[in-house]
Amino acid sequence: MQPFNQLEFTDFLMSRNLWLKIRKPVILVFVFFHFYLILLIFMRPGLLAEKLMEPFYRYTFFVGIEQGFNVFAPSPRQNNNHVMATITYENGATEVATLPRLERYPLVQKLFRERYRKFLSDNVTSGLYPYLYKDIAIWVARKHNTIKNNPPKVVTILSYTSQIPPMENGVDPKLMQAQVDNLEDINEDKSEKAKTKPQKSAYNEFNNPVNPPRWKMKVLTVQQIDRKDLK
């Protein structure tokens, strides 16, 4: 058998002699271009870096080198996000499916599943990539196509966002008490007399919202599933 020649792939693009002449500068340009992109990513969210980065954002996302540091600085992330799906089968039965959530995996498995968090929690819930929804719905349908003669017919993809309580909630008993004092009482009098009572401020003395909403649900897509999609 003839040994594999690693230069053969260039024969479709140019002559081998030309490739041998230009390969070093081409490789250098490729390497330094990506160093340039990584440097811009580190400089964000500066205005200059954002403007220089704008033409290449989709490329950096595609190759996987784009990284936001809002988990650490300048302000920590304010929300937790995750994705779920509801499946409606041919006979009308429904099922709720939880897509991979990194915080629910053991430590060792987290090391190998970080891309789940990046893809689902960051990108899918952002609403910037709606062209991904159909493929996710089909993936969910195929994964749950386990009942004979009762395939999935409709898959709904949902995103949930919950607000992360302020850091002070864990260290300041006074703020915790302020939150408790402002929790809505489900047995509170709803009469006209009660409505005349002075309304409490939406913010406490720490300038944090009292009883902030714990989650927000959004329907990303409702996808009809054909039998051919399950193959």
Secondary structure in CASP SS format (residue, H / E / C, confidence):
PFRMAT SS
TARGET T0000
AUTHOR 0000-0000-0000
METHOD secondary structure of the structure
MODEL  1
M C 1.00
Q C 1.00
P C 1.00
F C 1.00
N C 1.00
Q C 1.00
L C 1.00
E H 1.00
F H 1.00
T H 1.00
D H 1.00
F H 1.00
L C 1.00
M C 1.00
S C 1.00
R H 1.00
N H 1.00
L H 1.00
W H 1.00
L H 1.00
K H 1.00
I H 1.00
R H 1.00
K H 1.00
P H 1.00
V H 1.00
I H 1.00
L H 1.00
V H 1.00
F H 1.00
V H 1.00
F H 1.00
F H 1.00
H H 1.00
F H 1.00
Y H 1.00
L H 1.00
I H 1.00
L H 1.00
L H 1.00
I H 1.00
F H 1.00
M H 1.00
R C 1.00
P C 1.00
G C 1.00
L H 1.00
L H 1.00
A H 1.00
E H 1.00
K H 1.00
L H 1.00
M H 1.00
E H 1.00
P H 1.00
F H 1.00
Y H 1.00
R H 1.00
Y H 1.00
T H 1.00
F H 1.00
F H 1.00
V H 1.00
G C 1.00
I C 1.00
E C 1.00
Q C 1.00
G C 1.00
F C 1.00
N C 1.00
V C 1.00
F C 1.00
A C 1.00
P C 1.00
S C 1.00
P C 1.00
R C 1.00
Q C 1.00
N E 1.00
N E 1.00
N E 1.00
H E 1.00
V E 1.00
M E 1.00
A E 1.00
T E 1.00
I E 1.00
T E 1.00
Y E 1.00
E C 1.00
N C 1.00
G C 1.00
A C 1.00
T E 1.00
E E 1.00
V E 1.00
A E 1.00
T E 1.00
L C 1.00
P C 1.00
R C 1.00
L H 1.00
E H 1.00
R H 1.00
Y C 1.00
P C 1.00
L H 1.00
V H 1.00
Q H 1.00
K H 1.00
L H 1.00
F H 1.00
R C 1.00
E H 1.00
R H 1.00
Y H 1.00
R H 1.00
K H 1.00
F H 1.00
L H 1.00
S H 1.00
D H 1.00
N H 1.00
V H 1.00
T C 1.00
S C 1.00
G C 1.00
L C 1.00
Y C 1.00
P H 1.00
Y H 1.00
L H 1.00
Y H 1.00
K H 1.00
D H 1.00
I H 1.00
A H 1.00
I H 1.00
W H 1.00
V H 1.00
A H 1.00
R H 1.00
K H 1.00
H C 1.00
N C 1.00
T C 1.00
I C 1.00
K C 1.00
N C 1.00
N C 1.00
P C 1.00
P E 1.00
K E 1.00
V E 1.00
V E 1.00
T E 1.00
I E 1.00
L E 1.00
S E 1.00
Y E 1.00
T E 1.00
S E 1.00
Q E 1.00
I C 1.00
P C 1.00
P C 1.00
M H 1.00
E H 1.00
N H 1.00
G H 1.00
V C 1.00
D C 1.00
P H 1.00
K H 1.00
L H 1.00
M H 1.00
Q H 1.00
A H 1.00
Q H 1.00
V H 1.00
D H 1.00
N C 1.00
L C 1.00
E C 1.00
D C 1.00
I C 1.00
N C 1.00
E C 1.00
D C 1.00
K C 1.00
S C 1.00
E H 1.00
K H 1.00
A H 1.00
K H 1.00
T C 1.00
K C 1.00
P C 1.00
Q C 1.00
K C 1.00
S C 1.00
A C 1.00
Y E 1.00
N C 1.00
E C 1.00
F C 1.00
N C 1.00
N C 1.00
P E 1.00
V C 1.00
N C 1.00
P C 1.00
P C 1.00
R C 1.00
W C 1.00
K E 1.00
M E 1.00
K E 1.00
V E 1.00
L E 1.00
T E 1.00
V E 1.00
Q E 1.00
Q E 1.00
I C 1.00
D C 1.00
R H 1.00
K H 1.00
D H 1.00
L H 1.00
K C 1.00
END
